[in-house]
């Protein structure tokens, strides 16, 4: 009887391990890197500083420097970014990108960011 019980426990443990690996699988999304103060619109910040001639890139990085966090906007949702120190966040801030990473709830751990190729006519 103990062998059967031990066998089921090991099987259950194995299934849990497989499930956790499946959840952590990487995905790629198209969207915009922004910050949690401005979200999807930098209009308020740009209106408050009309002489600064800020782009979305400049605004996002300025907000992060002031204490905001990078976020990723895709498919009408806002995702938190776990690894705020990921180097390409600052480079691609405010831009449309293809972001690759693992999703846990509403938080993405970024592993790669690329600018999508421009479509040619």
ABEGO torsion letter per residue (X at the ends): XAAAAAAAAAAAAAAAAAAAAAAABBBBBBBBBBBAAAEABAAAAAAABAAAGBBAAAAAAAAAAAGBBBBBBBGGBBBBBABAABAAAAAABGBBBBBBEBBBEABBBBABBBBBBBBBX
